[in-house]
Amino acid sequence: MGEIEREVRIEASPETVYSLLTDAGEITKWMGVEAELDPRPGGVYRLRVNPQALALGEFVELDPLKRVVYTFGWDGHPTVGAGSTTVELTLMQDGSGTVLKLVHRDLPGDEVEQHTQGWEHFLSRLEVVGAGGDPGPDPMASAGGG
């Protein structure tokens, strides 16, 4: 099984970043077109990235303003099925900003590269939104696959 680790600095407070990760109305500003999030242990994580790709999982752990852990996978995917992997997001205040560390675990080896590209795409959009900017239309919102 593979793992992805990425770290980005977002020019926003931990409160803002946490909201962008756990609020259905906020997450779609940088990732996905529709979301249903119930940010509590056992709560639903449902994010439609585009018409073909639906991410499904559930929240495992939430430490407000510090950490979010949820299971993650794709509806109907043969190797990365709903809830089959784990995403861990850790927030650390850094002056006026927040350092976000992402660890995505339990990915099949042949899926690491595609998911790495996806996270790089979405984390760059999160950086823009967190800083109060508009990343523009998401090219992945109309793309196929997942």
C-alpha positions in Angstrom: 0.0 0.0 0.0 1.2 3.5 -0.8 1.1 6.8 1.0 1.1 10.4 0.0 2.5 13.2 2.2 2.2 16.9 1.3 2.7 20.1 3.3 1.4 23.5 2.3 1.4 26.9 4.0 -1.9 28.7 3.7 -2.2 32.4 4.4 -5.2 31.9 6.7 -5.9 31.2 10.4 -6.4 27.6 11.6 -10.1 28.5 12.1 -10.5 29.4 8.4 -8.6 26.4 7.2 -10.5 24.0 9.5 -13.8 25.4 8.2 -12.6 24.9 4.6 -12.0 21.3 5.4 -15.1 20.5 7.4 -18.0 22.7 6.2 -19.9 21.5 3.1 -20.4 25.1 1.9 -16.8 25.9 2.2 -15.1 22.8 0.9 -16.7 23.2 -2.6 -14.9 26.6 -3.0 -11.7 24.6 -3.6 -12.7 21.0 -4.2 -15.8 19.4 -5.7 -19.1 20.6 -6.9 -21.4 19.3 -4.1 -20.7 18.1 -0.6 -22.4 16.5 2.4 -20.3 16.6 5.5 -21.2 15.7 9.0 -17.9 16.5 10.9 -18.1 14.2 13.9 -16.7 10.7 14.4 -18.8 8.3 12.3 -20.3 11.3 10.4 -20.6 11.1 6.6 -18.0 12.4 4.2 -19.5 12.7 0.7 -18.0 14.8 -2.0 -19.0 14.9 -5.6 -15.8 16.0 -7.5 -17.5 16.0 -10.9 -20.5 14.2 -12.5 -18.5 10.9 -12.7 -16.6 10.9 -9.4 -18.2 10.6 -6.0 -15.9 10.3 -3.0 -17.4 8.5 0.0 -16.1 7.9 3.5 -16.7 8.9 7.1 -15.1 11.1 9.6 -12.9 9.2 12.1 -11.3 11.9 14.3 -11.7 15.7 14.7 -9.7 17.9 16.9 -11.1 21.3 16.2 -8.5 23.7 14.6 -5.8 21.0 14.8 -6.7 17.7 13.0 -9.2 16.1 10.7 -9.1 12.3 9.9 -11.6 10.6 7.5 -11.9 7.5 5.4 -11.9 8.1 1.7 -12.6 6.3 -1.5 -14.6 6.4 -4.8 -18.1 5.1 -5.2 -17.8 2.0 -7.5 -14.0 2.1 -7.9 -12.5 -1.4 -8.2 -9.4 -0.7 -6.1 -10.0 2.5 -4.1 -13.6 1.8 -3.0 -15.6 4.0 -0.7 -13.9 4.4 2.7 -11.0 2.2 1.8 -8.2 4.7 2.4 -7.5 7.2 5.2 -6.8 11.0 4.9 -5.2 12.8 7.8 -5.0 16.6 7.8 -3.0 18.3 10.6 -3.1 22.1 11.0 -0.3 24.0 12.7 -0.4 27.8 13.2 2.5 29.5 11.6 2.5 33.2 12.3 -0.5 34.7 10.5 -0.9 31.5 8.5 -1.4 27.8 8.9 0.8 24.9 7.8 -1.4 22.0 6.6 0.1 18.5 6.5 -1.7 15.9 4.5 -1.1 12.2 4.8 -3.2 9.9 2.5 -2.7 6.3 3.6 -3.6 2.8 2.3 -3.6 3.6 -1.4 -2.9 0.7 -3.8 0.5 1.4 -5.3 -0.8 1.9 -8.8 -3.1 4.6 -7.6 -0.5 6.8 -5.8 0.5 8.9 -8.8 -3.0 9.8 -9.8 -4.0 10.7 -6.3 -0.8 12.7 -5.8 -1.7 14.7 -8.9 -5.2 15.2 -7.5 -4.0 16.4 -4.1 -1.5 18.8 -5.7 -4.2 20.3 -7.8 -6.7 20.7 -4.9 -4.1 21.8 -2.3 -3.0 24.6 -4.7 -6.7 25.7 -4.9 -7.0 25.5 -1.1 -4.0 27.9 -0.8 -5.7 30.4 -3.0 -9.1 30.2 -1.3 -7.6 30.2 2.2 -5.8 33.5 1.4 -9.2 35.0 0.3 -8.7 34.6 -3.5 -10.7 32.9 -6.2 -9.0 30.0 -7.9 -11.4 30.2 -10.9 -13.4 27.4 -12.4 -12.0 24.0 -11.5 -11.1 22.0 -14.6 -11.6 18.8 -12.7 -15.3 19.7 -12.0 -16.2 18.6 -15.5 -13.5 15.9 -15.9 -14.2 12.2 -15.9 -12.8 9.6 -13.7 -12.0 9.6 -10.0 
